[in-house]
Amino acid sequence: MSDIPLVAIVDDDEPVRVATDSFVRSLGYVVQTFSCAEELLRSSHLDDISCVIVDVQMPGMNGVELQAHLRSEGSDLPFIFFTAFPDDRMRARALRDGAICYLTKPFDGDELVAALRDVLKNQVGKARK
């Protein structure tokens, strides 16, 4: 496996998913995209993921529910949320459950870069188990 962290992007909006994928890849990370939370949960690469960038509002399981589900299974994966529909209760829940940040679309790319670098700085160069 690569020493470069794998970032999962979960968003039901394809243009946003593709643009975020391109942006994160341009930073030098390996990316895998998912159109919904359930698709991520079915992924055979779930154990390889270093960080999840996820939309809050999605059909089926939303981003905050995805984080709660993974936490209930013992996962401590870092989550970065973004949303076009800010909601103070969702924001508070996401941050309470350990989200790194909660960005509002359209967000400043520098905010995402800073969050990713903060989360992944210790993972670059580490061999995956």
C-alpha positions, 0 to 999 in steps of 0.5 A: 500500500501507498504511504500517502494517506487515503482521503474518502470523499462522500457527497451525493452531488456529483459535480461537487464530488468530482471538484473536491476529488480533483482539489484534494488530489492536487494536494498530493493525496490519494482519493476515493469517492463515494456517492453516499454513506452506505457506499462508503460503509460497503467499501473494501478499503474502509480500513485504509482510509485516513480521513473522511470529507463528507457532505452533511445533507445526503439521501439515506444516511447523512454525514453526521449519522455516518460519523455516529455509525462509525464511532459506534463501531469504534472508529476514530476516523477524522471527519471534515464536514461541508454543507450548503445548508448550515444547521447549528444543531448538526454542526454542534453534533458533528463537532461534539462527536469529534469532527475536525471542522464544519465548512459551509459551501462554498468554502474557502479552499484554504480552510480545507487545506489547513484541516487536511494538513492538520489531520494528515501531517502525522500520517504522511510517510507512515506505512499502513498496517 
